[in-house]
Amino acid sequence: MRRWIARWQTWWARLFVLAIPAGVVLHIPSPWDLVLIGVPFVLFLVRPPVSTRPPVELAAPVRGRWVAINSPGSAVPSHGTTAYGQMYAVDLLHPSDRTAPSIGWGVRARRPEAYPTFGEPVVAMMSGTVVRVQDSRRDHGARDTWPLLIFMMTLEGFLRELVGPSGLLGNHVLVEHDDGTCAAYAHLRRGSATVRVGQRLGEGEQLAQVGNTGNTSEPHLHVQLMDRAHPSAATGLPMHWPDLVVDPGDRDPRWGTGEPRPSAQRDFPATGQIFRVPTRAGHST
C-alpha cells in the first residue's frame, strides 16, 4: 500500500495545490476544507519502505578524478529525503581549483560550458537493459549566485516537484539490471544520450554526458540505485564501488562538511572526498 500511494506522489502534490483555491471558490465549510487540503498533503508525505540490504557492488559511473557531494558516505538519506529512490544517491563532479566560481549576488547565470564537469562521459555501472531515456530538456545556466540559489530552492524546486521525477532529474537514463535493481543517471546533457529504450548495455559502456538539466545548481552527475524502475515507488539501495582509488587526505575544501554522521555508509566516499577511477581494460570513455 505504501508503494502504491508513493507512486502517485506527484499527483498528491498537484491535488494539494488545487485544493486550496477549490476550498475558497466552492465555499467549503470547516472542517471539511481542512480535510480537502490535508488528505492529499498527508498522502504526499508517504514514502516507500527503507531498504535493509547490504550495498550492491557496481562499477563507478565515471572515469578519472572526481569528488563526491551530497554523499551517503556522510549521511543517509544523502539528499535529505527518501523520496524518488534517493536514499543513497550521490552527486559527482570534478574537484574545484583556483578558477572555481564563487557565490555572488548577481542574477546572471554562468553558462554550463564554463564548468569542467560539463560534457564528461557517463558510463553504465552494471550491464542491463535501458528502460527510459529523457534527452530533450535544455541545459540551463548555473544557479551560482545567492538570488539564483534561493530561486532554485523555493519557486523553481516547487514547480519541478509538481512536474514530477522528470522535472527533478532533467535528462536522465534508467537502466534495469539483471538482478532486478535499477540505476538512474540524471542531469544529463541535452542530446548526449547514446542509448535507446530496449537496448542492452554492458558495464562500462558510455550512455550519455554530464549536463545541467533538472533540479541542479551546476553541471554534475546525480546517480542512484533503486529496487525498481519507477522512481516515485522505488526504495533507494546502497552502492559500493570497489575500484575507487582514495587518499583519505585528499579532500576538496569547497565541499567538505565535517565528519560523517552516525547514519553514514562507511564504505562510500564522504562529501568532499576526492577519488580516482582508473579506466578498465577494454572499456573506453
C-alpha positions in Angstrom: 0.0 0.0 0.0 2.8 2.4 0.9 4.4 1.9 -2.5 1.1 2.4 -4.3 0.5 5.7 -2.5 4.1 6.9 -3.0 3.9 6.1 -6.7 1.3 8.9 -7.2 3.3 11.4 -5.1 3.3 14.0 -7.9 -0.5 13.8 -8.2 -0.9 14.2 -4.4 1.2 17.4 -4.6 -0.9 18.7 -7.5 -4.2 17.9 -5.7 -2.9 19.7 -2.6 -2.2 22.8 -4.6 -5.6 22.7 -6.4 -7.4 22.0 -3.1 -6.5 25.4 -1.7 -8.3 27.6 -4.3 -11.0 25.0 -4.7 -11.9 25.3 -1.0 -12.2 29.1 -1.4 -14.2 29.1 -4.7 -16.6 26.3 -3.6 -17.0 27.9 -0.1 -16.5 24.5 1.6 -17.2 24.9 5.3 -14.9 23.9 8.1 -13.7 21.4 9.0 -14.2 19.9 5.5 -11.9 22.4 3.9 -9.1 21.2 6.1 -9.9 17.6 5.1 -9.8 18.6 1.4 -6.4 20.2 1.8 -5.0 17.9 4.5 -5.6 14.5 2.8 -3.6 15.0 -0.3 -0.8 16.6 1.8 -0.6 13.6 4.1 -0.6 11.2 1.1 2.2 13.3 -0.5 4.4 12.6 2.6 4.0 8.8 2.3 7.3 7.1 1.2 8.3 3.6 0.2 9.8 1.3 2.8 13.5 1.7 3.6 16.0 -0.9 2.4 17.9 -3.1 4.8 20.0 -5.0 2.2 23.8 -4.6 2.0 25.5 -2.4 -0.6 25.3 -3.7 -4.2 28.8 -3.9 -5.8 28.9 -1.9 -9.0 31.5 -0.2 -11.2 31.7 3.6 -10.8 29.8 5.6 -13.5 32.7 7.9 -14.3 36.4 7.7 -15.0 39.2 9.9 -13.8 39.4 12.2 -10.8 36.1 13.2 -9.1 34.7 14.5 -5.8 31.5 13.2 -4.1 28.9 15.7 -2.8 25.6 15.0 -1.0 27.1 11.6 -0.4 25.7 8.7 1.6 29.3 8.4 2.9 28.5 11.5 5.1 24.8 10.9 5.9 21.8 8.8 5.0 19.5 9.9 3.5 22.1 11.6 1.4 19.8 14.2 -0.1 17.7 14.8 2.9 14.8 12.7 1.7 13.9 9.1 0.9 11.6 10.2 -2.0 12.2 9.2 -5.6 14.6 6.4 -4.6 17.2 9.0 -3.4 18.1 7.4 -0.1 21.7 6.6 -1.2 22.0 8.9 -4.2 25.3 10.8 -4.8 26.3 13.8 -6.8 29.7 13.7 -8.7 31.7 16.5 -10.2 35.3 17.4 -10.8 37.3 18.8 -7.9 37.4 22.6 -7.7 40.6 24.5 -8.5 41.7 28.1 -8.4 39.2 29.0 -11.2 36.2 27.5 -9.3 33.4 30.1 -9.4 32.4 31.7 -6.1 28.9 32.6 -5.0 28.0 36.2 -5.6 24.9 38.4 -5.6 24.3 38.8 -9.4 21.3 37.4 -11.3 23.2 36.5 -14.5 23.7 32.7 -14.7 27.1 31.2 -15.7 26.8 29.0 -18.8 27.2 25.3 -18.1 30.1 25.1 -20.6 32.1 27.1 -18.1 32.4 24.1 -15.8 34.9 21.4 -16.5 32.4 18.6 -15.5 30.0 19.6 -18.3 30.2 17.1 -21.2 32.2 14.4 -19.3 31.3 10.8 -20.3 28.8 8.8 -18.1 29.2 5.0 -18.2 27.0 2.1 -17.1 27.7 0.8 -13.6 26.3 -2.7 -14.5 25.1 -4.4 -17.6 21.4 -4.3 -18.1 18.5 -3.0 -20.3 17.7 0.6 -20.9 14.1 1.2 -19.8 13.9 5.0 -20.0 15.7 7.8 -21.9 14.9 11.5 -21.5 17.2 13.6 -23.7 15.4 16.7 -24.9 15.5 19.2 -22.0 17.8 22.1 -22.5 20.9 22.7 -20.3 20.1 25.8 -18.2 22.5 28.3 -16.6 24.1 27.6 -13.3 22.4 28.6 -10.1 25.7 30.0 -8.8 24.6 33.2 -7.0 22.6 33.7 -3.9 19.5 35.0 -5.7 19.6 32.2 -8.2 20.2 29.6 -5.4 17.2 30.9 -3.4 15.1 30.8 -6.6 16.1 27.2 -7.2 15.4 26.1 -3.7 12.0 27.7 -3.5 9.8 28.5 -6.5 11.8 26.5 -9.1 12.1 23.5 -6.8 8.4 23.6 -6.0 7.4 23.8 -9.7 9.7 20.9 -10.6 8.1 18.9 -7.8 4.7 19.5 -9.5 6.2 18.2 -12.8 7.3 15.0 -11.1 10.5 12.9 -11.3 11.3 14.1 -14.9 11.3 17.7 -13.7 13.7 16.9 -10.9 16.0 14.5 -12.8 16.1 16.5 -16.0 17.5 14.5 -18.9 18.1 11.0 -17.5 18.6 7.3 -18.3 17.2 4.4 -16.3 19.0 1.0 -16.7 17.4 -2.1 -15.2 19.9 -4.7 -14.3 19.6 -8.5 -14.4 19.5 -8.7 -10.6 16.3 -6.6 -10.6 17.9 -3.3 -9.4 17.7 -0.1 -11.5 20.2 2.7 -11.9 19.2 6.3 -12.6 21.7 8.7 -14.2 20.4 12.2 -14.0 21.1 15.9 -15.1 22.5 14.7 -18.4 23.4 16.9 -21.3 20.8 17.6 -23.9 21.2 15.4 -26.9 24.1 13.4 -25.5 22.3 10.1 -24.9 23.9 7.3 -26.9 21.4 4.6 -25.9 17.7 3.9 -26.6 14.9 2.1 -24.7 15.2 -1.7 -25.0 18.9 -1.6 -25.7 21.2 -4.0 -23.9 24.1 -2.1 -22.2 27.3 -3.6 -20.9 29.1 -2.5 -17.8 31.4 0.5 -18.6 29.7 1.4 -21.9 29.0 5.1 -22.3 25.4 6.1 -22.1 25.5 9.9 -22.1 27.4 13.0 -20.9 27.2 15.1 -17.8 24.9 18.1 -18.2 23.0 20.7 -16.3 19.3 19.8 -16.6 16.6 19.3 -13.9 17.0 20.4 -10.3 20.7 21.3 -10.3 22.8 24.3 -9.4 25.8 23.4 -11.6 26.8 20.6 -14.0 27.2 17.3 -12.2 26.1 13.7 -12.4 23.4 12.5 -10.0 23.4 8.8 -9.7 21.3 6.4 -7.6 20.4 2.7 -7.3 16.8 1.6 -6.8 14.8 -1.6 -6.4 12.6 -0.8 -9.3 12.4 1.4 -12.4 9.6 3.8 -11.1 11.4 6.4 -9.0 8.3 7.5 -7.1 7.6 4.0 -5.9 11.2 2.9 -5.6 13.3 2.2 -2.5 16.8 3.6 -2.7 19.6 1.0 -2.4 23.2 1.4 -1.2 26.0 1.1 -3.7 29.7 0.0 -3.4 32.3 1.0 -5.9 35.3 -1.3 -5.2 37.6 0.2 -8.0 38.0 3.6 -6.4 41.5 4.8 -5.5 41.1 7.0 -2.4 43.6 9.1 -0.5 41.7 10.0 2.8 43.7 13.2 3.0 42.7 14.4 -0.5 39.7 16.5 0.2 38.0 19.3 -1.7 37.6 22.3 0.8 34.8 23.7 -1.3 32.6 20.7 -0.4 33.8 19.5 2.9 31.1 19.2 5.6 32.9 17.8 8.6 32.9 14.3 10.0 30.4 11.7 8.8 27.2 11.3 10.8 26.4 8.0 12.6 23.9 7.2 9.7 26.7 7.4 7.1 27.5 4.5 4.8 31.1 3.7 5.9 32.4 2.1 2.6 31.5 5.1 0.4 33.4 8.3 -0.2 32.2 11.1 2.1 31.1 14.5 0.9 34.2 16.4 -0.2 36.3 13.3 -0.6 38.3 13.2 -3.9 38.8 9.8 -5.6 40.1 8.5 -8.8 38.6 5.8 -11.0 41.0 4.0 -13.4 39.9 3.1 -16.9 39.3 -0.6 -17.1 40.9 -2.6 -19.8 38.6 -3.0 -22.8 36.4 0.0 -21.7 36.6 3.3 -23.4 35.1 6.6 -22.5 
